[in-house]
Amino acid sequence: MNLKDALELAGVDYEMTLNRFSNNAMLLERFVKKFPNDKTFEELDAAVGDKRYGDVERSAHTLKGIAANLGFQYLSDLSAEVVNLVRSDHYDKDNIGIAFSRVAEEYEKVVSCVNRLD
């Protein structure tokens, strides 16, 4: 599958994201292909499991930024929800787990689309 089709399948606004990369499709593709190997999601998963909420905040914030830069806006938005939950004064640990499960589901969708690239 070509880059445009794979990214659009993942819900990316291709033209806007390509513009962010100075209309350099090869550069965008290089960064997109690196995304599944990035350890941020694994770190977030481990932090949620271990209830290390400072690390949850850091990893979710990092994932939010990476996803936004690559055009995975829904994944970025879901990651932002986790960040906001942890930063709230009276966060509910169950809600963090629920929010993380939505992040995990979207992350798997994005990675599946990226892995379809030629």
N, C-alpha and C positions, 0 to 999 in steps of 0.2 A: 504494500500500500504506500502511496506517496505521502509526503509530509503534510500537505494541505488536507487531504482526506482523513489521515489519522488524527490530526489535531482537531478538525471539525467534528469527528466522531467523539472526541473527548470533550466537546463543548467549547472549544477555543474559538474566539474571534480571530481567525487566521490573519486577516489583513492588519488589524490593529497590533497583533503580536509581532508580525513581520516588520511593521513600521518601528516597533520598539527596538528591533535588531537592525536598524538602518537599512531595511529591505534586503538584508543579506540572508537568503534562505539557507545557504550552507552553514552559516554561523548558528542560526536558529536550530537547524537540525542537529548540529553537533551538541548543543546544550540540551536539547530535548532527549537525545539518545543517552545522555549521561544521567538523566533524572532517575531511572529505576535503580541505578547503582549508588545513589546518594544515601547516606546512612541516617539522615534526619528522621525519616519515618520510623525506622527500627528503634532509634533512640527514644522517640516519643512513645512508641508502643511499650518499650521496657519501663519507661518512667511512669506511665499510667498504671501498668501492672504492679509496680513496686510502690506506688503512691508517693512518688517523689515529686511533689507539686511544683517546686521551683524549677526542676528539670522539665516537667510537663510544659510549663509556661515558656521556657527558653526554646525547646524543640518545636512546639506548636507555632511560636512566633517565627522561627527560622523557616519552617515549612510553609507558613503563610506567605512569606516574602519570595521564596523560591518559586512557589506555585504561581503567584501573581506575575512575576517576571516572565514566566514561560507561557502565560495566558490561561492557566488552569484556574480560572477565577472562582468557580464553585468550590474547588478544593481549598483555595485561599480563604474564601468566606467561611467555610466550615472550620478551618484551622483557627481563624480569628475568633470564632465562637468559643473554642476551647480556651484561648488566651484570655478572653473577657471573663469567662467563668472562673478561672483561677485567680484573676486579678480582683474579682468582686470581694467585698468585705466578708460576706457570709456565703461562700460557695458550698454547694452541695456535692459531695464526692460522687454520688450516684449520677448526678447530672453530667459531671465531667466524663464519666464512663460512657454514658449514652451519647454525648457529643463526640467523643473519640470514636465510637463505633460508626458514626456517620462519616467521619474523616477517613477511617479505614476502608469503608465501602467505596467511597469516591476515589481514594488513592488506588485501590485495586483496579477500578475502571480505567483510570488514567494510565496506569502502567500497562494494562492490557492493550490499550490503544497504541501506546508508544511502541510496544513490542511487535506491533503489526507493520511497523515501518520496513520498507525494503532494505 
